[in-house]
């Protein structure tokens, strides 16, 4: 609560959102090297 300057409920909600964000990033890191991605750089730059 000291860091956010908010009450108990908003602080807990923000903490839960941060836990969710970290879990998603971790899941994406787990896919590293397993997903084949081919991009057409010229096509994406247009």
Long-range contacts (C-beta under 8 A, 24 or more apart in sequence): none
